[in-house]
């Protein structure tokens, strides 16, 4: 895995992927290590503008990871970059639903709403975008009370 990181830092993405793929062949005692490899590979594919491969890496993490909201956000970001705004809206909506139902952890909610609102704008759905932006303002008002 360390060789993958070194080659990634050097911008040698294909070589880096080769080492990350080799690292996946060895069983890990920790899910964290496996999850980190998927995240790293997703970032490499993104730099290579291979958004579908990056999204595929995130799909695995979303299914398996306890950090589901963060990984959904990343997948939404990738879909948005790939100009798949409708799909990004669906992913952000899923993350928003999870984050909204967790009264202890809503720090990502405004970020998710903003990103979904921007996607709605790209799709020409101004009313939905405005509703998301209004909800952000409401959350900020409630936070200062």
CORCOR-V53061 format. One record per pair of residues at least 12 apart in sequence whose ideal C-beta (glycine too) atoms are under 10 Angstrom apart, sorted by the first residue. I is the first residue (numbers start at 1). J is the second residue. Records with the same first field share a line. If there is no record, write none. Layout:
I = J ; J
This chain:
1 = 19 ; 20 ; 22 ; 23 ; 24 ; 26 ; 28 ; 33 ; 36 ; 37 ; 40
2 = 19 ; 23
3 = 15 ; 16 ; 18 ; 19 ; 20 ; 22 ; 23
4 = 16 ; 17 ; 18 ; 19 ; 20 ; 21 ; 22 ; 23 ; 36 ; 37 ; 40 ; 41 ; 44
5 = 19 ; 20 ; 36 ; 40
6 = 19
7 = 19 ; 20 ; 44
8 = 20 ; 40 ; 41 ; 43 ; 44 ; 47
11 = 47
12 = 44
13 = 41 ; 43 ; 44 ; 45 ; 47 ; 48 ; 50
14 = 44 ; 48
16 = 40 ; 41 ; 43 ; 44 ; 47
17 = 40 ; 41 ; 44 ; 45 ; 48 ; 53
19 = 37
20 = 36 ; 37 ; 38 ; 40 ; 41 ; 44 ; 57
21 = 37 ; 41
23 = 36 ; 37 ; 40 ; 41
24 = 37 ; 38 ; 41
31 = 64 ; 65 ; 66
32 = 65
34 = 60 ; 61 ; 64 ; 65
35 = 60 ; 61 ; 64 ; 65 ; 66 ; 67 ; 71
36 = 61
37 = 57
38 = 56 ; 57 ; 58 ; 59 ; 60 ; 61 ; 64 ; 65 ; 71
39 = 57 ; 58 ; 60 ; 61 ; 65 ; 67 ; 70 ; 71 ; 74
40 = 57
41 = 53 ; 54 ; 56 ; 57 ; 58 ; 60
42 = 54 ; 55 ; 56 ; 57 ; 58 ; 59 ; 60 ; 61 ; 71 ; 74 ; 75 ; 78
43 = 57 ; 74
44 = 57
45 = 57 ; 58 ; 78
46 = 58 ; 74 ; 77 ; 78 ; 81 ; 82
49 = 81 ; 82
50 = 82
51 = 78 ; 79 ; 80 ; 81 ; 82 ; 83 ; 84
52 = 78 ; 79 ; 82 ; 84
53 = 78
54 = 74 ; 75 ; 77 ; 78 ; 79 ; 81 ; 82
55 = 74 ; 75 ; 76 ; 78 ; 79 ; 82 ; 84 ; 87 ; 91
56 = 75 ; 78
57 = 71 ; 74 ; 75 ; 78
58 = 71 ; 72 ; 73 ; 74 ; 75 ; 76 ; 77 ; 78 ; 79 ; 91
59 = 71 ; 75
61 = 74 ; 75
62 = 74 ; 75 ; 91 ; 94 ; 95
68 = 94 ; 95 ; 98 ; 99
69 = 94 ; 95 ; 96 ; 97 ; 98 ; 99 ; 102 ; 105 ; 106 ; 107 ; 108 ; 109 ; 112
70 = 95 ; 99 ; 108
71 = 91 ; 95
72 = 90 ; 91 ; 92 ; 93 ; 94 ; 95 ; 96 ; 97 ; 98 ; 99 ; 108 ; 112
73 = 91 ; 92 ; 95 ; 96 ; 99 ; 108 ; 111 ; 112 ; 115
74 = 91 ; 95
75 = 87 ; 88 ; 91 ; 92 ; 94 ; 95
76 = 88 ; 89 ; 90 ; 91 ; 92 ; 93 ; 94 ; 95 ; 96 ; 112 ; 115 ; 116 ; 119
77 = 91 ; 92 ; 115
78 = 91
79 = 91 ; 92 ; 119
80 = 92 ; 115 ; 116 ; 118 ; 119 ; 122
83 = 119 ; 122
84 = 119
85 = 116 ; 118 ; 119 ; 120 ; 121 ; 122 ; 123 ; 124 ; 125
86 = 119 ; 120 ; 122 ; 123 ; 125
87 = 119
88 = 115 ; 116 ; 118 ; 119 ; 120 ; 122 ; 123
89 = 115 ; 116 ; 117 ; 118 ; 119 ; 120 ; 122 ; 123 ; 125 ; 128 ; 132
90 = 116 ; 119
91 = 112 ; 115 ; 116 ; 119
92 = 111 ; 112 ; 113 ; 114 ; 115 ; 116 ; 117 ; 118 ; 119 ; 120 ; 132
93 = 112 ; 116 ; 119
94 = 112
95 = 108 ; 109 ; 111 ; 112 ; 113 ; 115 ; 116
96 = 108 ; 109 ; 111 ; 112 ; 113 ; 115 ; 116 ; 132 ; 135
97 = 112
98 = 112
99 = 111 ; 112 ; 113
100 = 112 ; 113 ; 135
106 = 139 ; 143
109 = 135 ; 136 ; 139
110 = 132 ; 133 ; 135 ; 136 ; 137 ; 138 ; 139 ; 140 ; 143
111 = 136
112 = 132 ; 136
113 = 129 ; 131 ; 132 ; 133 ; 134 ; 135 ; 136 ; 137 ; 138 ; 139
114 = 129 ; 132 ; 133 ; 135 ; 136
115 = 132
116 = 128 ; 129 ; 131 ; 132 ; 133 ; 135
117 = 129 ; 130 ; 131 ; 132 ; 133 ; 134 ; 135 ; 136
118 = 132 ; 133
119 = 132
120 = 132 ; 133
121 = 133
